[in-house]
Amino acid sequence: MNKETESVKNLYAGMVDREWERLDRDDFHRLEYDTTWRFLKEYLPARGLVLDAGGGPGRYTIELARRGYNVVLLDLVAENLERAKEEIGRAGVGTHVKQIVEGSITDLSRFADNSFDAVLCLGGPLSHVYPESERWKAVSELVRVVKNGVPVFVSVMSRYGVLLATPEGFPQVCVDYDMVDFARNGDDYNFGHGGYCHFFISAELERLFNRSKIKIIKKVGLEGFNTDEVTTNNFAVKYPEAWKNWLKMHDVFCTDPFVVDASGHMMIIVRKL
């Protein structure tokens, strides 16, 4: 395990509660979750065995199980998986969770080719893989273990999205970082005060997948134009009717190429050929 991966493992071991609560914390974060689910519902098969790769404390695993899917949850961080076991028990969906496995998305060798009816890698696990050659390996593995003709869903953190959010949300970053280097390369070696993260542009994410035998179905900007958390949450709370209309616009334009790159997280959906 390289030092960048070790830093990510240590970072997330200390923020299990935050990760469990993140997608339901406020309107801004629910937007990522709700938009993801919009496309999961559209492209997931009606039933089957799903790999939730890098699934953390199990937010998507539990909802998949509630909807009748059988699920294998894999994550790098043992502490995340312990929390997942607790939450799966509370939700009463344990019969649908077939395995809970500690491991990396760069090595899925425990699973045979064509094992799954869909693969999810959501919230940014691929963003925490270093170096680029390991990201190629992760994508190859995610595609290898899914059956032909069925989907893989991968979301990552967006370079332009975080840059758009920086003036309002992260101004100190412009003091502490070489912003020209970050804008060019997307590498952050002090993510969350200690971890590694690679921030993508959509063309780069597409290139990773185009080395495999896949068809790109869709790319989605999960938060859309809502780059800054504080501004978005204030808008949603103070102007609820306006927020409803804004969300209608988001649903229409979240797949626009500009919006994909401008969003905080972007998702690519591919089908294995």
Phi and psi in degrees as a GROMACS rama.xvg file:
@    title "Ramachandran Plot"
@    xaxis  label "Phi"
@    yaxis  label "Psi"
@TYPE xy
-75.7458  168.358  ASN-2
-65.9386  -31.1751  LYS-3
-66.2713  -42.9741  GLU-4
-66.1721  -41.1108  THR-5
-61.0662  -39.4677  GLU-6
-64.9116  -37.8144  SER-7
-66.5872  -43.7794  VAL-8
-60.3931  -44.2861  LYS-9
-67.0083  -39.4343  ASN-10
-60.6668  -50.8095  LEU-11
-74.9775  -22.4503  TYR-12
-62.7665  -27.1505  ALA-13
-97.3207  6.23993  GLY-14
-137.791  39.9312  MET-15
-63.1392  -45.8352  VAL-16
-60.2487  -43.521  ASP-17
-61.6033  -41.6433  ARG-18
-68.0189  -40.0653  GLU-19
-62.2723  -40.4953  TRP-20
-84.2585  -16.0519  GLU-21
-55.1458  -48.1743  ARG-22
-78.2385  -5.36402  LEU-23
-124.559  18.7411  ASP-24
-77.9805  -36.7432  ARG-25
-165.798  179.279  ASP-26
-60.2242  -39.5749  ASP-27
-59.6255  -48.9546  PHE-28
-75.0346  -32.659  HIS-29
-64.5218  -26.179  ARG-30
-61.8824  -42.6168  LEU-31
-59.668  -47.7282  GLU-32
-65.885  -48.6393  TYR-33
-65.2059  -39.3725  ASP-34
-67.5702  -41.0035  THR-35
-57.6922  -47.4143  THR-36
-66.2495  -31.1504  TRP-37
-55.1708  -42.8362  ARG-38
-85.7648  -28.2514  PHE-39
-60.4508  -46.0375  LEU-40
-62.3484  -33.5536  LYS-41
-73.449  -37.593  GLU-42
-113.878  -14.8441  TYR-43
-64.9334  145.977  LEU-44
-64.5543  163.696  PRO-45
-65.2564  -26.728  ALA-46
-157.047  172.676  ARG-47
135.321  -172.374  GLY-48
-100.7  123.584  LEU-49
-116.407  134.796  VAL-50
-93.9133  121.369  LEU-51
-100.7  89.955  ASP-52
-89.3658  123.425  ALA-53
71.55  33.7759  GLY-54
-80.5398  4.86211  GLY-55
57.6236  -137.438  GLY-56
-80.408  8.44428  PRO-57
99.0293  20.4679  GLY-58
-58.3685  -48.4751  ARG-59
-73.7241  -36.516  TYR-60
-55.2873  -47.066  THR-61
-65.2152  -42.5761  ILE-62
-68.8987  -37.6807  GLU-63
-60.5241  -45.1755  LEU-64
-63.2772  -40.1303  ALA-65
-58.3325  -32.9105  ARG-66
-88.1258  6.16231  ARG-67
97.6565  0.353775  GLY-68
-77.8091  149.185  TYR-69
-88.2186  140.223  ASN-70
-134.774  140.71  VAL-71
-111.633  123.592  VAL-72
-102.392  125.499  LEU-73
-125.049  135.704  LEU-74
-151.176  155.129  ASP-75
-73.5062  -25.1362  LEU-76
-109.175  116.373  VAL-77
-59.5736  -37.2062  ALA-78
-64.323  -36.3719  GLU-79
-61.7254  -41.9968  ASN-80
-70.3863  -34.1713  LEU-81
-63.4008  -41.7508  GLU-82
-65.5923  -39.7414  ARG-83
-59.0737  -42.1075  ALA-84
-59.7956  -42.1914  LYS-85
-63.249  -46.9126  GLU-86
-69.7199  -35.4581  GLU-87
-63.5376  -41.0161  ILE-88
-62.9396  -44.4439  GLY-89
-62.4587  -37.7685  ARG-90
-77.7017  -14.7491  ALA-91
69.351  33.4686  GLY-92
-116.816  18.1697  VAL-93
-60.169  -28.0796  GLY-94
-66.1718  -22.7775  THR-95
-93.1559  -10.2231  HIS-96
-95.8235  103.546  VAL-97
-81.9181  -31.9776  LYS-98
-149.012  147.959  GLN-99
-126.172  113.695  ILE-100
-126.693  132.66  VAL-101
-86.5098  125.519  GLU-102
177.428  177.202  GLY-103
-108.116  147.809  SER-104
-69.305  -11.7089  ILE-105
-81.325  -11.9553  THR-106
-141.639  96.364  ASP-107
-107.921  30.5711  LEU-108
-64.0725  -17.6102  SER-109
-67.9661  -16.008  ARG-110
-108.22  135.781  PHE-111
-72.8113  162.268  ALA-112
-54.7713  144.572  ASP-113
58.2722  40.0161  ASN-114
-85.5777  -27.2129  SER-115
-117.833  151.127  PHE-116
-86.8014  -8.78651  ASP-117
-170.769  154.416  ALA-118
-129.582  132.559  VAL-119
-114.592  139.987  LEU-120
-143.451  84.043  CYS-121
-114.574  148.07  LEU-122
95.087  -15.7479  GLY-123
125.738  13.3309  GLY-124
-54.1868  -38.4128  PRO-125
-65.6979  -28.1167  LEU-126
-66.4671  -20.5379  SER-127
-97.3461  11.0805  HIS-128
-96.1278  132.321  VAL-129
-137.328  142.575  TYR-130
-85.5264  -163.182  PRO-131
-58.7366  -37.6233  GLU-132
-60.4549  -32.7395  SER-133
-73.7599  -30.8209  GLU-134
-66.32  -40.0653  ARG-135
-57.6732  -44.4737  TRP-136
-63.0544  -42.8905  LYS-137
-60.4553  -47.0899  ALA-138
-61.807  -42.5073  VAL-139
-59.4414  -41.2473  SER-140
-68.2129  -42.6304  GLU-141
-61.3603  -37.9678  LEU-142
-75.3994  -38.2283  VAL-143
-58.6756  -41.9845  ARG-144
-83.6056  -7.17686  VAL-145
-93.1216  150.183  VAL-146
-71.5786  157.488  LYS-147
-62.6748  139.582  ASN-148
84.6758  1.82943  GLY-149
-119.536  165.279  VAL-150
-90.7198  155.314  PRO-151
-122.661  131.304  VAL-152
-116.732  121.642  PHE-153
-131.872  125.273  VAL-154
-116.76  144.77  SER-155
-135.985  169.712  VAL-156
-85.6658  141.273  MET-157
-99.7571  132.341  SER-158
-66.652  -49.8205  ARG-159
-70.2101  -31.5443  TYR-160
-61.6519  -44.8268  GLY-161
-71.33  -32.1995  VAL-162
-66.4055  -39.2541  LEU-163
-65.2261  -32.2516  LEU-164
-81.9055  -15.3986  ALA-165
-62.9848  -47.4651  THR-166
-56.8003  -36.5328  PRO-167
-88.8638  -42.0059  GLU-168
-100.159  -28.3905  GLY-169
-136.918  50.8314  PHE-170
-62.3723  -30.3208  PRO-171
-63.6434  -25.7814  GLN-172
-56.2214  -35.249  VAL-173
-71.3263  -15.1328  CYS-174
-88.9824  -41.6169  VAL-175
-84.9388  -19.4786  ASP-176
-118.804  154.744  TYR-177
-80.5496  97.7554  ASP-178
-68.8647  -29.3353  MET-179
-65.0034  -44.9626  VAL-180
-63.2822  -44.2386  ASP-181
-62.3905  -44.5736  PHE-182
-63.0614  -31.123  ALA-183
-79.4706  -41.1161  ARG-184
-111.099  -26.0655  ASN-185
78.6959  10.1792  GLY-186
-95.5907  129.827  ASP-187
-123.73  113.44  ASP-188
-94.8043  5.38339  TYR-189
-134.557  39.607  ASN-190
-64.2987  128.819  PHE-191
63.5113  24.8069  GLY-192
64.6233  50.4934  HIS-193
151.889  -14.6676  GLY-194
-104.239  176.861  GLY-195
-107.48  140.813  TYR-196
-147.703  137.092  CYS-197
-107.158  126.306  HIS-198
-99.5568  127.303  PHE-199
-94.196  156.479  PHE-200
-105.601  156.72  ILE-201
-64.6324  -35.5686  SER-202
-62.7438  -36.6141  ALA-203
-67.1531  -43.752  GLU-204
-61.3907  -41.7743  LEU-205
-62.6324  -40.8842  GLU-206
-60.8792  -38.4941  ARG-207
-57.5597  -42.9294  LEU-208
-79.3462  -26.7201  PHE-209
-70.639  -7.527  ASN-210
-80.0754  -14.1895  ARG-211
-101.008  166.082  SER-212
-84.6902  88.2901  LYS-213
-139.299  164.598  ILE-214
-118.478  127.372  LYS-215
-75.724  123.215  ILE-216
-88.2156  -47.4158  ILE-217
-163.773  151.188  LYS-218
-121.484  140.106  LYS-219
-134.093  135.116  VAL-220
-89.6011  108.449  GLY-221
-72.1437  -34.5795  LEU-222
-100.23  -5.64431  GLU-223
61.6793  -131.241  GLY-224
-79.0061  -1.6222  PHE-225
-88.3742  75.6532  ASN-226
-79.7764  -32.1544  THR-227
-107.026  127.21  ASP-228
-62.3506  -48.4543  GLU-229
-65.1775  -46.7341  VAL-230
-61.2101  -44.2796  THR-231
-62.3681  -46.7568  THR-232
-66.0219  -37.323  ASN-233
-63.0402  -43.2708  ASN-234
-59.9138  -48.8293  PHE-235
-64.0953  -37.1749  ALA-236
-79.1276  -42.5527  VAL-237
-79.0712  -29.0657  LYS-238
-131.06  68.2067  TYR-239
-60.5341  -37.5326  PRO-240
-68.6062  -40.609  GLU-241
-63.1516  -38.7772  ALA-242
-61.902  -40.1144  TRP-243
-60.9941  -43.4497  LYS-244
-68.1591  -36.7848  ASN-245
-61.6855  -41.0939  TRP-246
-65.497  -34.0091  LEU-247
-62.1879  -41.7371  LYS-248
-64.0901  -42.9323  MET-249
-56.86  -44.4308  HIS-250
-60.4095  -33.524  ASP-251
-78.3008  -40.1575  VAL-252
-105.044  2.91065  PHE-253
-66.9382  -14.0409  CYS-254
-101.002  2.22754  THR-255
-64.5419  137.043  ASP-256
-54.8053  -40.0249  PRO-257
-63.2065  -43.5805  PHE-258
-66.1511  -37.5288  VAL-259
-56.3897  -47.7973  VAL-260
-74.6386  -27.8674  ASP-261
-80.8679  -18.0673  ALA-262
-73.1605  158.03  SER-263
-67.2766  -39.4143  GLY-264
-124.729  141.839  HIS-265
-119.853  147.382  MET-266
-122.036  136.81  MET-267
-111.666  136.687  ILE-268
-117.49  124.292  ILE-269
-128.814  158.912  VAL-270
-120.391  131.042  ARG-271
-74.2087  132.62  LYS-272
